[in-house]
Amino acid sequence: MPVIRLSNGKSFESNSAETLLDAALRAQILLAYSCRTGRCGTCKARILRGTTTATHDEPGLTDSERADGFVLTCVRAAECDTELDIEDLSEIPLTRPVTLPCRIRSLERLSSEVMQVSLRFPPSSQFRFRPGQSIDVIASEGLRRTYSIANAERDDGTIDLQVQRVLGGALSQNWFEKLRVNDLLRIHGPIGTFFLREVSDIHLVFLATGTGLAPVKAMLEGLRSLPAPQKPRSISVYWGNRKLEDIYWNPERGGVEVNFIPVLSRGDEQWSGARGYVQDVLLNSVQAWDNLSVYACGSEVMIRDARSMLVGAGLSSKRFFSDAFVQAAEPARI
C-alpha cells in the first residue's frame, strides 16, 4: 500500500479504496477537515511528491491552488507513495467521537428564523469537546444533520445548538414544528477541527454569517478561562446577516472584551451600522495582517471569498481557519 508522509515526518499507509483523510484518521493521525465533500476547502494540502486521484470534484479549490499542487484530502486517494504539506493536529488532545442518546431540554426562539436547542445527556455520560466543534444529530426518522455547538463545556454537561429554519429542510422544519421538550434523539460527536489554535498575543478575528455565529460564541466562552498571558491581544467579531431582525446576539454578557461589528447586506434606512458583505467589511477594516488570525464560519460562498480575498491582501493561508456550512440537494448543514 502507498505510504503517505507528512511534512513533520509522520507517516501512514493508504490504499486506492480510501481517501487520504480516511486513511489518516484510521491511523489515528488527525488532519484538518470539515465538510468531507470536497467543497469547503478546510482539508487542503499541497502535494510535495507523489500522485493522487480525485474521487469527487473539488470545488473547494481555486484554479490557482490547483496549479500550485493543492488537493483536498477528503476526496483524494493515493496512487503511490505521497508526501503532503498539511497541518498535523495529532498532538492536540481531542475526544474520539461517540454516539450518545440525548433529550431536548429546551427550545427557544432567538429570532423568527433561528431556534436555540438545548440538549441534555444521561447522567452517566460525559460528553467532552473543544469549543468550535460540531455534532451530528440523528433523528428518529433516520435524518442526520451536522450542527455547531454554541457553547463551551458546562458543569451540567448540556449543549446548545442554533438552528436556522431552511425551506424544504426536513430536520429544520422538525425543530420548529414537531420536536418538543424531552423528545429523545441521538448525537454523534464531537467532530471537526474548527477550534482555536495558539492565540497568545495575536489579533484574533472571527468572521461569521447567520448561525455560523454558534461556534464563535463557543470559542469566546472558552477564552474566558485562559490565563492572561495566553489570551489574544485583541478580539473582533464580524457577523453578517441580511436584516436587523436577524441580529439575535451581542457579546455584552460574554465575559470577554470584544470589538463587535454586525454587518447587514439588506439593512433598511433605520440601520446605521456596516453594510454589504461581511468579508468585504473585514477586508476594508484591517491595515496589517502579519499578527492576525481569522476564524470564519458560515456559508461556503462567504468562506471561499473570504479566504481568497484575505490571503490575497496579505493574511497567511495558515492563519485562516474555517468551517463552511455546505448544503446538499437537501441541506445537510443548517
TAVEN-V427565 format. One record per residue. PSI is psi in whole degrees, 0 to 359 (* if undefined). Layout:
# TAVEN-V427565
PSI ; PSI
This chain:
# TAVEN-V427565
148 ; 145 ; 127 ; 122 ; 136 ; 163 ; 341 ; 5 ; 346 ; 154 ; 161 ; 161 ; 149 ; 176 ; 169 ; 348 ; 359 ; 155 ; 163 ; 319 ; 313 ; 321 ; 319 ; 314 ; 322 ; 327 ; 9 ; 36 ; 124 ; 117 ; 154 ; 138 ; 164 ; 277 ; 330 ; 26 ; 3 ; 13 ; 331 ; 335 ; 0 ; 324 ; 21 ; 135 ; 150 ; 131 ; 115 ; 331 ; 142 ; 181 ; 138 ; 162 ; 136 ; 126 ; 341 ; 171 ; 159 ; 66 ; 346 ; 357 ; 144 ; 166 ; 321 ; 325 ; 319 ; 316 ; 331 ; 4 ; 16 ; 147 ; 171 ; 118 ; 341 ; 346 ; 24 ; 138 ; 145 ; 137 ; 337 ; 182 ; 134 ; 143 ; 131 ; 143 ; 99 ; 152 ; 131 ; 120 ; 14 ; 336 ; 349 ; 123 ; 116 ; 150 ; 133 ; 140 ; 140 ; 161 ; 126 ; 149 ; 155 ; 164 ; 152 ; 119 ; 320 ; 157 ; 123 ; 126 ; 119 ; 330 ; 182 ; 337 ; 4 ; 128 ; 131 ; 124 ; 126 ; 130 ; 142 ; 149 ; 164 ; 148 ; 329 ; 349 ; 140 ; 94 ; 113 ; 145 ; 168 ; 139 ; 129 ; 339 ; 172 ; 174 ; 157 ; 130 ; 129 ; 110 ; 170 ; 331 ; 3 ; 359 ; 140 ; 121 ; 152 ; 134 ; 142 ; 143 ; 132 ; 20 ; 161 ; 171 ; 142 ; 160 ; 326 ; 358 ; 4 ; 158 ; 153 ; 147 ; 151 ; 110 ; 122 ; 130 ; 128 ; 125 ; 121 ; 356 ; 115 ; 308 ; 326 ; 313 ; 325 ; 319 ; 322 ; 336 ; 334 ; 313 ; 144 ; 163 ; 136 ; 0 ; 146 ; 134 ; 175 ; 150 ; 155 ; 125 ; 186 ; 155 ; 160 ; 163 ; 26 ; 92 ; 164 ; 137 ; 214 ; 126 ; 1 ; 124 ; 25 ; 166 ; 112 ; 125 ; 128 ; 137 ; 121 ; 153 ; 139 ; 227 ; 5 ; 351 ; 334 ; 305 ; 333 ; 313 ; 318 ; 316 ; 321 ; 318 ; 321 ; 330 ; 338 ; 328 ; 357 ; 139 ; 152 ; 317 ; 342 ; 359 ; 158 ; 160 ; 322 ; 159 ; 128 ; 142 ; 117 ; 116 ; 116 ; 135 ; 178 ; 305 ; 164 ; 321 ; 350 ; 346 ; 102 ; 7 ; 148 ; 156 ; 10 ; 326 ; 15 ; 345 ; 7 ; 136 ; 121 ; 136 ; 105 ; 121 ; 93 ; 142 ; 131 ; 133 ; 342 ; 38 ; 141 ; 192 ; 343 ; 346 ; 122 ; 3 ; 197 ; 144 ; 155 ; 208 ; 139 ; 325 ; 328 ; 319 ; 317 ; 313 ; 319 ; 355 ; 342 ; 134 ; 329 ; 140 ; 0 ; 336 ; 46 ; 139 ; 140 ; 131 ; 114 ; 137 ; 133 ; 213 ; 148 ; 330 ; 314 ; 315 ; 313 ; 315 ; 317 ; 315 ; 313 ; 314 ; 314 ; 320 ; 322 ; 332 ; 349 ; 354 ; 135 ; 134 ; 337 ; 359 ; 17 ; 113 ; 141 ; 160 ; 108 ; 138 ; 99 ; 128 ; 131 ; 196 ; 318 ; 128 ; 128 ; 346 ; 115 ; *
